Amino acid sequence: MAQADQTSKDTELTETPSAPPVAEKRDYEYSRHGITIADPYHWLKDQSYPKVDDEDVLDYLKAENAWFEANMAPHKELVDTLFEEMKGRIKEDDTSVPQKDGDFLYWTEFEQGKEYRQWYRRPVAGGDAELILDENELAEGKEYFRLGAFSVSQNGRYLAYSFDDNGSERFTARIKDLETGKLLPDTIPETLSSLVWVAGDKGLVYGKANANWRTDNARLHWIGQSAEDDIELYREEDDGFRVGAGLSAQDDWLVIATGDNETSEVRLVRADDPTGEQIMVKPREKGVEYDVDVRDGTLFVHTNDEHVNFRLATAALEAPGAWTTLIPGSDEFYLTDVALFKDFYVTEGRLAGLDQVQIRDYSDPSQIRPIAFPEASYDAGLSNNPEYDADRLRLAYESMVTPDSVYDYHLGDGSLELLKEQEIPSGYDKDLYRTERVEITARDGTKIPISIVMRKDRAEGPGPLHLYAYGAYGYAVPPGFSTTRLSLVDRGFAYAIAHIRGGDDLGRNWYLQGKLNERANTFNDFVDVAKGLADLGYTEKGKITASGGSAGGELMGVIVNTDPDLWGAVVAHVPFVDVLNTMLDESLPLTPGEWPEWGDPITSKQAFAYILSYSPYDQVVAQDYPPMLVTAGLNDPRVTYWEPAKWVAKLRDRKGDDNTLLLKTNMGAGHGGKSGRFQSIYEVAEEFAFILWQMGMTQNAAE
């Protein structure tokens, strides 16, 4: 790919700027609970959002992009070198492992030089491969493209898919007749969900995004009819809840689920009669989460109603709310998921923070066959297993030193068959690297696990170390493999993942100890891990770089406020840094559903004061800050562009140092940055070049 295609198209430069842009301050303040907050950069939120057409706003973002380009221009050779390294680790003509689903085998391929996948199938009985969808054709001429749902009808004739071509996460669904190769006239706009085939492949169930980008409904589209005539199967009245739909293990029940970050409610309706009578499994109860599958008329319920680490219960369809424990909750084992098959079922979870996959017998709950994995630290779980009647399980496996691997686990003899290990064309020798798992004691006495990878020949003594974390929503960052990460590790970095509270790495309580009024634990854990790794000799103050995105970007915002001298450089991707203002604005897409995670500052003075105490934008003060790179997406519906823009503007005004501060806004993308496998890694190359530059490691780094 030509480098001209990689450089930013977002900036309209007439001349190279000689100084960073200075955002105008405009008087604005608001009061809540008797507290008045001044917000001089409030104007950067375009009042016509989600349309952004305020010229003052656009001019400021373009000026910041121009400053980004001007500062990165001297390091273009390094960026290009890193990009070519990363690109060289990608097998350009790659193919996934085919998987059987009904009468066909399905797989995906990448062609040499292409950004996006092609989707194929061929008959199990024999025959030619058939290209059923080419993402490259759909993305032709578009700055951004993302495939959403992909769902083949049960009879194999139709393909329903959805796509987003501007990063706003508002998808358009289409249906392709795979016998004729032609698109049906059916077009379903503004979807934000899976696409579920029902009623003998005559209908599709989906969720439509409302004006506030919330999926508060489940709708039925009859094939061949206008989307305007679609039938609403369910509507949620609580602004904080989101609705989703799927099929049971035997494809005979449509499962309509609604919930927020802490409460669930599920309804069942026969898949062959989706407009029929719905069965409420159990009415919502605040703080109780549950999900449901059905096998031969028995409900299997995964719930936290009796234990924080969840239990598995069963119930009869005739009494769906009367739950009988099958697997009790455990302080040691965190039950994260359950998958039903014809002759067995699978439980997934974590034990001491390590992934577990267990085969279980319907007739004897005490009979458990755990699948053993070869390394002490890894990321493993069920992969794509579309068939109910299965004699093998498709698994995904990786570690910080083992590339992505695909296995089949054979139920008959308990053997693991390696089907594919990620190929790295430019070469990769696993024996050159080592991975470690250590614990650091946080300030409150809690032991925080850290996964670390580095070269075995890394120089003795404290060296550069990059620290990454997320720490929110109960998402556990897995100790997995990364080809891009090698570009730092091969230059002497240790790369560490901090499994801090706010994720659920060590169980559900680990998550609960990092949310709401205990949110500060997340920030403290990260800082304490950094200091602890320095104490252990891995690194030292000033040689630690850090990164995080979204809620992990909020983490970056806090730690530069509280411990600015600890970091050699910080990268904050689409950072959630204007926390208080966002949680006060219930018109924003995510806000009502986020209150169980962060607190509701509208109704609670305590929540207002607590969020204010750490909100990165509100806590920017006159002090020195480390070098920082901040990214944003103009079309991002999750972390709106003005959060990083306001934060950077305030940092420029308050900080007392000359350290580099850059803001890059993708003007044609959203929360995930640029799309395409090459465009996305070019942005990683920019990030790593920034880090190496700030760490004084650019000499010889471009060779």
C-alpha positions as CSV (number, residue, x, y, z in Angstrom):
1,M,0.0,0.0,0.0
2,A,1.3,3.4,-1.0
3,Q,2.3,5.6,2.0
4,A,0.3,8.4,0.6
5,D,-2.8,6.3,1.4
6,Q,-1.6,5.9,5.0
7,T,-1.0,9.5,5.9
8,S,-3.9,11.5,7.4
9,K,-6.5,12.8,5.0
10,D,-8.2,14.6,7.9
11,T,-5.9,17.7,7.8
12,E,-6.3,20.6,5.4
13,L,-2.8,22.2,5.6
14,T,-1.9,25.5,3.9
15,E,1.3,25.9,5.9
16,T,3.0,24.1,8.7
17,P,2.0,25.5,12.1
18,S,4.8,26.7,14.4
19,A,2.9,26.6,17.6
20,P,0.0,24.5,19.1
21,P,-3.5,25.8,18.7
22,V,-5.0,27.6,21.6
23,A,-8.7,27.1,22.1
24,E,-10.7,30.1,22.9
25,K,-12.3,30.3,26.4
26,R,-15.9,31.2,26.4
27,D,-17.8,31.9,29.6
28,Y,-20.1,28.9,30.6
29,E,-20.9,27.5,33.9
30,Y,-23.6,25.3,35.5
31,S,-24.7,24.4,39.0
32,R,-25.9,21.2,40.5
33,H,-26.4,20.3,44.2
34,G,-25.2,23.7,45.2
35,I,-21.9,23.3,43.4
36,T,-21.0,25.6,40.5
37,I,-18.7,24.3,37.7
38,A,-17.0,26.6,35.2
39,D,-16.6,24.9,31.7
40,P,-14.9,27.4,29.3
41,Y,-14.5,24.8,26.6
42,H,-18.2,23.7,26.6
43,W,-18.5,25.3,23.1
44,L,-16.5,22.5,21.6
45,K,-19.6,20.4,21.9
46,D,-21.4,21.1,18.6
47,Q,-25.0,21.9,19.6
48,S,-26.3,20.3,16.5
49,Y,-24.6,16.9,17.4
50,P,-24.6,14.2,16.0
51,K,-24.2,16.5,13.1
52,V,-21.0,18.4,13.5
53,D,-21.0,21.6,11.3
54,D,-19.9,24.4,13.7
55,E,-17.1,26.0,11.8
56,D,-15.3,27.1,15.0
57,V,-15.3,23.5,16.2
58,L,-14.2,22.1,12.9
59,D,-11.4,24.7,12.6
60,Y,-10.1,23.8,16.0
61,L,-10.0,20.1,15.3
62,K,-8.3,20.7,12.0
63,A,-5.8,22.9,13.7
64,E,-5.0,20.2,16.2
65,N,-4.7,17.7,13.4
66,A,-2.3,20.0,11.6
67,W,-0.2,20.3,14.8
68,F,-0.2,16.5,15.1
69,E,1.0,16.2,11.5
70,A,3.7,18.9,12.0
71,N,5.1,17.2,15.1
72,M,5.0,13.7,13.6
73,A,6.5,14.7,10.2
74,P,10.1,14.5,11.4
75,H,9.4,10.9,12.6
76,K,7.7,9.7,9.4
77,E,10.6,7.4,8.6
78,L,10.2,5.8,12.0
79,V,6.5,5.5,11.6
80,D,6.9,3.9,8.1
81,T,9.5,1.5,9.5
82,L,7.2,0.4,12.3
83,F,4.3,0.1,9.9
84,E,6.3,-2.1,7.5
85,E,7.4,-4.2,10.4
86,M,3.8,-4.6,11.6
87,K,2.6,-5.2,8.1
88,G,5.3,-7.8,7.6
89,R,3.9,-9.8,10.5
90,I,0.5,-10.1,8.8
91,K,-0.1,-12.9,6.4
92,E,-1.7,-11.0,3.6
93,D,-3.3,-13.9,1.8
94,D,-4.6,-15.5,5.0
95,T,-7.5,-18.0,5.4
96,S,-9.5,-19.0,8.4
97,V,-10.1,-22.6,9.4
98,P,-13.4,-23.8,7.7
99,Q,-16.2,-24.7,10.1
100,K,-19.2,-26.9,9.3
101,D,-22.7,-25.4,9.8
102,G,-25.5,-27.5,8.3
103,D,-24.8,-28.5,4.7
104,F,-21.9,-26.1,4.2
105,L,-18.4,-25.3,5.3
106,Y,-17.8,-21.6,6.0
107,W,-14.5,-19.7,6.1
108,T,-13.0,-16.2,5.4
109,E,-10.0,-15.2,3.3
110,F,-7.9,-12.1,2.9
111,E,-6.3,-11.4,-0.5
112,Q,-2.9,-9.9,-0.9
113,G,-3.0,-6.2,-0.3
114,K,-6.7,-6.1,0.5
115,E,-8.0,-4.3,3.7
116,Y,-11.1,-6.5,4.3
117,R,-12.3,-10.1,4.3
118,Q,-14.0,-12.2,1.8
119,W,-16.5,-14.7,3.0
120,Y,-16.7,-18.2,1.4
121,R,-18.5,-21.5,1.7
122,R,-18.7,-24.8,-0.1
123,P,-21.0,-27.8,0.2
124,V,-20.0,-30.5,2.7
125,A,-21.0,-33.1,0.2
126,G,-18.4,-31.7,-2.3
127,G,-18.4,-28.9,-4.8
128,D,-16.8,-25.6,-5.6
129,A,-16.0,-22.8,-3.2
130,E,-18.5,-19.9,-3.4
131,L,-17.8,-16.3,-2.6
132,I,-20.8,-15.1,-0.7
133,L,-19.7,-11.7,0.5
134,D,-16.7,-9.4,-0.4
135,E,-16.2,-6.7,2.2
136,N,-13.7,-5.0,-0.2
137,E,-16.5,-4.4,-2.7
138,L,-18.8,-3.0,0.0
139,A,-16.0,-0.7,1.2
140,E,-15.0,0.5,-2.2
141,G,-14.6,4.3,-2.3
142,K,-15.4,4.7,1.4
143,E,-13.1,6.1,4.0
144,Y,-14.5,3.8,6.7
145,F,-16.2,0.4,6.6
146,R,-17.2,-2.1,9.2
147,L,-19.2,-5.3,8.8
148,G,-21.7,-5.7,11.6
149,A,-24.0,-8.7,11.7
150,F,-23.5,-11.7,9.4
151,S,-26.2,-14.4,9.5
152,V,-27.0,-17.2,7.0
153,S,-30.5,-18.5,7.1
154,Q,-31.0,-22.0,8.4
155,N,-31.8,-23.4,5.0
156,G,-28.6,-21.9,3.6
157,R,-30.3,-19.8,1.0
158,Y,-30.2,-16.2,2.4
159,L,-27.4,-14.1,3.9
160,A,-28.4,-11.2,6.1
161,Y,-25.6,-8.7,6.9
162,S,-25.2,-5.2,8.1
163,F,-22.6,-2.5,7.7
164,D,-21.5,0.9,9.0
165,D,-19.7,3.1,6.5
166,N,-18.9,6.2,8.6
167,G,-18.0,5.0,12.1
168,S,-21.3,6.1,13.8
169,E,-22.3,2.5,14.6
170,R,-25.6,2.9,12.9
171,F,-25.8,-0.1,10.6
172,T,-27.8,-0.8,7.4
173,A,-29.0,-4.4,7.0
174,R,-29.3,-6.1,3.6
175,I,-30.3,-9.6,2.5
176,K,-28.6,-11.5,-0.3
177,D,-30.1,-14.5,-2.1
178,L,-27.2,-16.9,-2.3
179,E,-28.9,-19.0,-5.0
180,T,-29.0,-16.0,-7.5
181,G,-26.2,-13.9,-6.0
182,K,-28.5,-10.9,-6.0
183,L,-29.6,-8.5,-3.2
184,L,-33.2,-8.5,-2.3
185,P,-34.8,-5.1,-2.2
186,D,-35.2,-5.3,1.6
187,T,-33.2,-2.6,3.3
188,I,-33.3,-2.1,7.1
189,P,-31.7,1.2,8.2
190,E,-30.4,2.2,11.6
191,T,-29.9,-1.3,13.0
192,L,-27.7,-1.9,16.0
193,S,-27.9,-5.6,16.7
194,S,-27.6,-9.2,15.5
195,L,-29.8,-10.4,12.7
196,V,-31.8,-13.5,13.8
197,W,-33.6,-15.8,11.3
198,V,-37.0,-17.0,12.5
199,A,-40.3,-18.5,11.2
200,G,-38.7,-20.9,8.7
201,D,-36.3,-18.3,7.4
202,K,-39.2,-16.0,6.4
203,G,-38.4,-13.4,9.0
204,L,-35.5,-11.5,10.6
205,V,-35.5,-10.2,14.2
206,Y,-33.3,-7.2,14.9
207,G,-33.0,-4.1,17.0
208,K,-33.3,-0.6,15.7
209,A,-31.3,2.2,17.1
210,N,-33.5,5.1,18.4
211,A,-32.7,8.8,18.1
212,N,-30.4,8.5,21.1
213,W,-28.5,5.5,19.7
214,R,-30.1,3.1,22.1
215,T,-31.5,-0.3,21.1
216,D,-34.8,-0.2,23.1
217,N,-36.7,-2.7,20.9
218,A,-36.8,-6.1,19.2
219,R,-38.5,-5.9,15.7
220,L,-39.6,-8.5,13.2
221,H,-39.0,-8.0,9.5
222,W,-40.8,-10.2,7.1
223,I,-38.8,-10.9,4.0
224,G,-40.1,-9.0,1.0
225,Q,-41.9,-6.4,2.9
226,S,-40.9,-2.8,3.6
227,A,-39.0,-2.1,6.8
228,E,-41.7,0.5,7.6
229,D,-44.1,-2.3,8.1
230,D,-41.9,-4.2,10.6
231,I,-43.5,-5.5,13.7
232,E,-42.3,-4.5,17.1
233,L,-42.1,-7.6,19.3
234,Y,-40.9,-5.8,22.4
235,R,-40.2,-2.3,23.5
236,E,-38.2,-1.3,26.6
237,E,-39.4,1.7,28.6
238,D,-36.3,2.1,30.9
239,D,-33.9,4.4,29.1
240,G,-31.0,2.7,30.7
241,F,-31.8,-0.8,29.4
242,R,-30.7,-2.3,26.0
243,V,-32.5,-5.0,24.1
244,G,-31.0,-7.9,22.3
245,A,-32.2,-11.2,20.7
246,G,-30.9,-14.6,19.8
247,L,-31.9,-18.2,19.4
248,S,-31.7,-21.0,21.9
249,A,-29.3,-23.9,21.4
250,Q,-31.8,-26.0,19.4
251,D,-33.0,-22.9,17.4
252,D,-36.5,-23.4,18.6
253,W,-36.9,-20.5,21.0
254,L,-36.3,-16.8,20.3
255,V,-34.7,-15.3,23.4
256,I,-35.4,-11.5,23.9
257,A,-33.2,-10.1,26.6
258,T,-33.2,-6.6,28.1
259,G,-30.9,-5.1,30.8
260,D,-28.3,-2.7,31.9
261,N,-24.9,-3.2,33.6
262,E,-26.4,-4.8,36.6
263,T,-30.0,-6.0,36.0
264,S,-31.5,-8.5,33.5
265,E,-34.9,-9.6,32.2
266,V,-35.6,-12.3,29.6
267,R,-38.6,-13.3,27.5
268,L,-39.0,-16.4,25.4
269,V,-41.2,-16.9,22.3
270,R,-41.3,-19.8,19.9
271,A,-39.0,-19.1,16.9
272,D,-41.5,-20.6,14.5
273,D,-44.2,-18.2,15.8
274,P,-42.3,-15.0,16.7
275,T,-45.5,-12.9,17.1
276,G,-46.9,-15.5,19.5
277,E,-47.3,-15.4,23.2
278,Q,-44.1,-14.4,25.1
279,I,-43.0,-16.2,28.3
280,M,-41.4,-14.0,30.9
281,V,-38.7,-16.0,32.6
282,K,-38.4,-13.8,35.7
283,P,-39.3,-10.1,36.2
284,R,-36.3,-7.8,36.7
285,E,-34.9,-7.3,40.1
286,K,-32.3,-4.6,40.6
287,G,-28.8,-6.1,40.9
288,V,-29.8,-9.6,39.6
289,E,-28.3,-10.6,36.2
290,Y,-29.3,-13.7,34.3
291,D,-29.2,-15.2,30.9
292,V,-31.1,-18.2,29.6
293,D,-30.8,-21.1,27.2
294,V,-33.3,-23.9,26.5
295,R,-32.8,-27.6,25.9
296,D,-35.7,-30.1,25.5
297,G,-38.1,-27.8,27.4
298,T,-35.7,-27.2,30.3
299,L,-34.3,-23.7,31.0
300,F,-30.7,-23.3,31.9
301,V,-30.2,-20.1,33.8
302,H,-26.8,-18.5,34.5
303,T,-27.4,-16.0,37.3
304,N,-25.8,-14.0,40.1
305,D,-28.9,-14.0,42.3
306,E,-27.4,-16.2,45.1
307,H,-23.6,-15.8,44.6
308,V,-21.6,-12.9,43.1
309,N,-19.6,-15.4,40.9
310,F,-22.8,-16.8,39.4
311,R,-24.5,-20.2,39.6
312,L,-26.2,-22.4,37.0
313,A,-29.8,-23.2,37.7
314,T,-32.6,-25.1,35.8
315,A,-36.3,-24.5,35.5
316,A,-39.3,-25.9,33.6
317,L,-40.9,-23.9,30.9
318,E,-44.2,-24.2,32.9
319,A,-42.5,-22.5,35.8
320,P,-39.7,-20.5,34.3
321,G,-39.0,-18.4,37.5
322,A,-38.6,-21.4,39.8
323,W,-34.9,-21.9,39.6
324,T,-33.2,-25.1,41.0
325,T,-29.4,-25.0,41.5
326,L,-27.4,-27.2,39.2
327,I,-24.0,-25.7,39.8
328,P,-23.7,-23.6,42.9
329,G,-21.8,-20.4,43.1
330,S,-18.2,-20.6,44.2
331,D,-15.8,-18.2,45.9
332,E,-12.9,-19.8,43.8
333,F,-14.5,-20.5,40.4
334,Y,-16.0,-17.6,38.5
335,L,-18.7,-19.0,36.1
336,T,-18.7,-16.6,33.1
337,D,-20.7,-18.6,30.4
338,V,-22.6,-21.8,29.6
339,A,-23.0,-23.4,26.2
340,L,-25.5,-26.2,25.6
341,F,-25.0,-29.1,23.1
342,K,-27.0,-32.3,22.4
343,D,-25.0,-34.7,24.6
344,F,-23.1,-32.4,26.9
345,Y,-22.7,-28.8,28.0
346,V,-19.7,-26.5,28.5
347,T,-19.0,-24.1,31.3
348,E,-16.5,-21.4,30.9
349,G,-15.0,-19.3,33.7
350,R,-11.8,-18.4,35.5
351,L,-9.9,-20.0,38.4
352,A,-7.3,-17.8,40.0
353,G,-7.6,-15.5,37.0
354,L,-6.9,-18.2,34.5
355,D,-9.4,-19.3,31.8
356,Q,-11.2,-22.6,32.3
357,V,-13.2,-24.6,29.8
358,Q,-15.1,-27.6,31.3
359,I,-17.1,-30.4,29.7
360,R,-20.1,-31.4,31.8
361,D,-22.6,-34.2,31.7
362,Y,-26.4,-33.5,31.8
363,S,-27.1,-36.6,33.9
364,D,-24.3,-36.1,36.5
365,P,-23.4,-32.6,37.6
366,S,-20.3,-33.9,39.5
367,Q,-18.8,-35.2,36.3
368,I,-16.4,-32.5,35.0
369,R,-13.8,-32.8,32.3
370,P,-11.6,-29.7,32.3
371,I,-9.6,-29.1,29.1
372,A,-5.9,-28.7,30.0
373,F,-3.8,-26.0,28.3
374,P,-0.1,-26.1,27.9
375,E,1.1,-22.8,29.4
376,A,1.0,-21.3,32.9
377,S,-0.7,-18.1,31.6
378,Y,-2.9,-17.9,28.5
379,D,-6.2,-16.8,26.9
380,A,-8.5,-19.6,25.9
381,G,-12.2,-20.3,25.3
382,L,-14.9,-21.6,23.0
383,S,-14.7,-20.3,19.4
384,N,-17.3,-20.7,16.7
385,N,-19.4,-23.8,17.4
386,P,-22.6,-23.4,15.4
387,E,-24.0,-27.0,15.5
388,Y,-25.9,-28.4,18.4
389,D,-25.1,-32.0,17.7
390,A,-21.3,-31.9,18.0
391,D,-18.5,-34.5,18.7
392,R,-15.8,-31.8,18.8
393,L,-15.4,-28.3,20.1
394,R,-13.7,-25.5,18.2
395,L,-11.4,-23.5,20.6
396,A,-9.3,-20.4,20.5
397,Y,-6.0,-20.2,22.3
398,E,-3.1,-17.8,22.7
399,S,-0.7,-16.4,25.2
400,M,1.7,-13.5,25.4
401,V,4.3,-15.6,23.5
402,T,2.1,-18.0,21.6
403,P,0.3,-16.7,18.5
404,D,-3.4,-17.0,17.9
405,S,-4.2,-20.7,17.6
406,V,-7.3,-22.7,16.6
407,Y,-7.9,-26.1,18.1
408,D,-10.5,-28.8,17.9
409,Y,-11.1,-30.7,21.1
410,H,-12.3,-34.2,20.4
411,L,-14.9,-35.4,22.9
412,G,-14.2,-39.0,22.2
413,D,-10.6,-39.2,23.4
414,G,-10.1,-35.8,25.0
415,S,-7.4,-34.8,22.5
416,L,-6.5,-31.3,21.4
417,E,-5.9,-31.0,17.6
418,L,-4.0,-27.9,16.5
419,L,-5.7,-26.8,13.2
420,K,-3.9,-23.5,12.7
421,E,-1.4,-21.2,14.4
422,Q,-1.2,-17.7,13.3
423,E,1.6,-17.4,10.7
424,I,4.0,-14.5,10.9
425,P,5.6,-14.1,7.5
426,S,8.5,-12.0,8.6
427,G,9.4,-14.6,11.2
428,Y,8.8,-15.2,14.9
429,D,10.9,-17.3,17.2
430,K,8.9,-17.9,20.4
431,D,12.1,-19.0,22.2
432,L,13.4,-15.4,22.1
433,Y,10.7,-14.2,24.5
434,R,9.6,-14.9,28.0
435,T,6.4,-14.2,29.8
436,E,5.9,-13.8,33.5
437,R,3.0,-13.3,35.9
438,V,3.8,-11.3,39.0
439,E,1.8,-9.7,41.8
440,I,2.1,-6.2,43.2
441,T,0.5,-5.2,46.5
442,A,-1.6,-2.2,46.2
443,R,-1.9,0.5,48.8
444,D,-4.9,-1.1,50.5
445,G,-3.1,-4.5,50.7
446,T,-4.8,-6.1,47.6
447,K,-2.5,-8.2,45.4
448,I,-2.8,-7.1,41.8
449,P,-1.7,-9.6,39.1
450,I,0.4,-8.4,36.1
451,S,1.2,-10.3,32.9
452,I,4.5,-9.3,31.4
453,V,6.3,-10.2,28.1
454,M,9.9,-9.3,27.1
455,R,12.8,-10.6,25.2
456,K,15.1,-13.1,27.0
457,D,18.1,-11.0,26.0
458,R,16.7,-7.7,27.4
459,A,19.4,-5.7,29.0
460,E,19.9,-6.2,32.7
461,G,18.7,-3.4,35.1
462,P,15.7,-1.1,34.9
463,G,14.6,-0.5,31.3
464,P,11.7,0.9,29.4
465,L,8.3,-0.6,30.2
466,H,4.9,-0.1,28.7
467,L,2.0,-0.6,31.0
468,Y,-1.5,-1.2,29.6
469,A,-4.9,-1.6,31.3
470,Y,-8.6,-1.1,30.9
471,G,-10.3,-1.5,34.3
472,A,-14.0,-1.1,33.8
473,Y,-17.3,-2.9,32.9
474,G,-16.0,-6.2,34.2
475,Y,-13.9,-6.6,31.1
476,A,-10.8,-8.7,31.8
477,V,-7.9,-7.9,29.5
478,P,-6.6,-11.3,28.5
479,P,-2.9,-12.1,28.5
480,G,-3.0,-12.7,24.7
481,F,-0.7,-12.3,21.7
482,S,0.0,-9.2,19.7
483,T,2.1,-8.9,16.6
484,T,2.2,-5.1,16.8
485,R,3.5,-5.3,20.4
486,L,6.7,-6.9,19.2
487,S,7.8,-3.6,17.7
488,L,8.2,-2.3,21.3
489,V,9.4,-5.5,22.8
490,D,12.1,-6.0,20.2
491,R,13.4,-2.5,21.0
492,G,14.0,-3.4,24.6
493,F,10.6,-2.7,26.2
494,A,8.9,-5.0,28.7
495,Y,5.2,-4.9,28.0
496,A,2.9,-5.4,31.0
497,I,-0.8,-5.8,31.3
498,A,-2.1,-4.7,34.7
499,H,-5.2,-6.8,35.7
500,I,-6.6,-4.0,37.9
501,R,-9.9,-3.9,39.7
502,G,-12.8,-2.8,37.5
503,G,-12.2,-5.8,35.3
504,D,-13.4,-9.2,36.4
505,D,-10.1,-10.9,36.0
506,L,-10.2,-12.5,39.5
507,G,-14.0,-12.8,39.8
508,R,-17.1,-10.6,39.9
509,N,-16.0,-9.0,43.1
510,W,-12.9,-7.8,41.4
511,Y,-15.2,-5.8,39.1
512,L,-17.4,-4.5,41.8
513,Q,-14.4,-3.2,43.7
514,G,-13.6,-0.9,40.8
515,K,-17.0,0.7,40.0
516,L,-19.3,3.4,41.5
517,N,-17.9,4.5,44.9
518,E,-14.9,2.3,44.7
519,R,-13.8,3.6,41.3
520,A,-10.6,5.0,42.8
521,N,-9.3,1.5,43.3
522,T,-8.8,1.2,39.6
523,F,-6.7,4.3,39.4
524,N,-4.7,3.5,42.5
525,D,-4.0,-0.1,41.3
526,F,-2.5,1.1,38.1
527,V,-0.2,3.6,39.8
528,D,0.8,1.1,42.4
529,V,1.5,-1.5,39.8
530,A,3.8,1.0,38.0
531,K,5.7,1.8,41.2
532,G,5.8,-1.8,42.2
533,L,7.3,-2.9,38.8
534,A,10.0,-0.2,39.4
535,D,10.7,-1.6,42.9
536,L,11.1,-5.1,41.4
537,G,13.7,-3.7,39.0
538,Y,11.8,-4.0,35.7
539,T,11.9,-0.3,35.2
540,E,12.2,3.1,36.9
541,K,10.3,6.3,37.2
542,G,10.3,8.2,33.9
543,K,10.9,5.0,31.8
544,I,7.3,3.9,32.2
545,T,5.0,4.6,29.3
546,A,1.2,3.9,29.5
547,S,-1.8,3.6,27.3
548,G,-5.5,2.9,27.5
549,G,-8.6,3.5,25.5
550,S,-12.2,4.6,26.2
551,A,-12.7,3.8,29.9
552,G,-9.0,2.9,29.9
553,G,-8.5,6.4,28.5
554,E,-10.2,7.8,31.5
555,L,-7.7,5.8,33.5
556,M,-4.9,7.6,31.6
557,G,-6.5,11.0,32.3
558,V,-6.6,10.3,36.1
559,I,-3.0,9.0,36.4
560,V,-1.5,12.0,34.6
561,N,-3.3,14.3,37.0
562,T,-2.3,12.3,40.2
563,D,1.2,11.1,39.3
564,P,2.5,13.1,36.3
565,D,6.2,12.6,37.0
566,L,5.9,8.8,36.9
567,W,5.4,8.5,33.2
568,G,7.7,8.9,30.2
569,A,4.8,9.1,27.8
570,V,1.1,8.5,27.9
571,V,-1.3,7.6,25.0
572,A,-5.0,8.0,25.6
573,H,-7.2,6.6,22.8
574,V,-10.8,8.0,22.5
575,P,-10.6,8.8,26.3
576,F,-13.7,9.0,28.5
577,V,-12.4,12.1,30.3
578,D,-15.3,14.5,30.6
579,V,-17.0,12.0,33.0
580,L,-19.1,14.4,35.0
581,N,-20.6,16.4,32.1
582,T,-21.4,13.1,30.2
583,M,-23.1,11.5,33.2
584,L,-25.2,14.7,33.6
585,D,-26.4,14.6,30.0
586,E,-29.1,12.0,29.8
587,S,-29.7,12.8,26.1
588,L,-26.4,11.2,25.1
589,P,-26.7,7.7,23.8
590,L,-25.0,5.8,26.6
591,T,-25.6,7.9,29.7
592,P,-28.7,6.4,31.3
593,G,-27.3,2.9,30.9
594,E,-24.0,4.0,32.4
595,W,-25.3,5.2,35.7
596,P,-25.0,1.7,37.3
597,E,-21.3,1.8,36.4
598,W,-20.4,5.3,37.4
599,G,-23.3,6.7,39.4
600,D,-26.1,9.2,38.7
601,P,-24.9,12.7,39.4
602,I,-28.2,14.2,38.4
603,T,-30.1,12.8,41.4
604,S,-27.3,12.1,43.8
605,K,-25.2,14.8,45.3
606,Q,-22.8,12.1,46.6
607,A,-22.3,10.7,43.1
608,F,-21.8,14.2,41.7
609,A,-19.1,15.0,44.3
610,Y,-17.4,11.6,43.8
611,I,-17.3,11.7,40.0
612,L,-16.1,15.4,40.2
613,S,-13.2,14.2,42.5
614,Y,-11.6,12.1,39.7
615,S,-13.1,13.3,36.4
616,P,-9.9,13.9,34.4
617,Y,-11.2,17.0,32.6
618,D,-12.4,18.6,35.8
619,Q,-9.2,17.8,37.7
620,V,-6.7,19.3,35.3
621,V,-4.5,21.6,37.4
622,A,-1.6,23.9,36.9
623,Q,1.3,21.5,37.0
624,D,3.8,19.7,34.7
625,Y,2.3,16.8,32.6
626,P,4.1,14.0,30.8
627,P,4.2,13.9,27.0
628,M,0.8,12.8,25.7
629,L,-0.8,11.6,22.5
630,V,-4.6,11.8,22.5
631,T,-7.0,10.4,19.8
632,A,-10.6,11.0,19.0
633,G,-13.2,10.1,16.4
634,L,-15.6,12.7,15.0
635,N,-18.4,10.1,14.5
636,D,-17.8,8.3,17.8
637,P,-21.1,7.7,19.6
638,R,-19.5,6.1,22.6
639,V,-16.9,8.7,23.7
640,T,-18.0,11.9,21.8
641,Y,-15.2,13.8,20.1
642,W,-15.5,16.8,22.4
643,E,-14.3,14.9,25.5
644,P,-10.7,14.5,24.3
645,A,-10.9,17.9,22.5
646,K,-12.0,19.8,25.7
647,W,-9.4,17.9,27.7
648,V,-6.5,18.7,25.4
649,A,-7.6,22.4,25.3
650,K,-7.7,22.6,29.1
651,L,-4.3,20.8,29.4
652,R,-2.7,23.3,26.9
653,D,-4.0,26.1,29.1
654,R,-3.0,24.8,32.4
655,K,0.2,22.7,32.0
656,G,3.4,24.4,32.9
657,D,5.8,22.3,30.9
658,D,7.1,22.1,27.3
659,N,6.3,18.4,26.9
660,T,4.6,17.4,23.7
661,L,0.8,17.2,23.7
662,L,-0.9,16.0,20.5
663,L,-4.5,15.5,19.6
664,K,-5.4,13.5,16.5
665,T,-9.1,13.4,15.5
666,N,-10.2,10.9,12.8
667,M,-12.7,13.0,10.9
668,G,-14.3,10.0,9.1
669,A,-14.2,7.4,11.8
670,G,-15.6,6.5,15.2
671,H,-14.7,4.7,18.4
672,G,-12.4,2.1,16.9
673,G,-10.3,4.5,14.8
674,K,-9.6,3.8,11.2
675,S,-11.0,0.6,9.6
676,G,-9.1,-1.9,7.5
677,R,-6.3,-4.1,8.7
678,F,-3.5,-1.9,7.3
679,Q,-5.0,1.5,8.1
680,S,-5.6,0.5,11.7
681,I,-2.0,-0.7,12.3
682,Y,-0.6,2.5,10.7
683,E,-2.2,4.3,13.7
684,V,-0.5,1.8,16.0
685,A,2.8,2.6,14.3
686,E,2.2,6.3,14.9
687,E,1.5,5.6,18.6
688,F,4.7,3.5,19.0
689,A,6.7,6.1,17.1
690,F,5.4,8.7,19.5
691,I,6.5,6.6,22.5
692,L,9.9,5.9,21.1
693,W,10.4,9.6,20.3
694,Q,9.5,10.7,23.8
695,M,11.7,8.0,25.4
696,G,14.7,9.2,23.4
697,M,14.9,5.9,21.5
698,T,14.5,7.0,17.9
699,Q,18.2,6.6,17.2
700,N,18.6,3.4,15.2
701,A,14.9,2.6,15.8
702,A,14.1,3.3,12.2
703,E,16.7,0.9,10.9
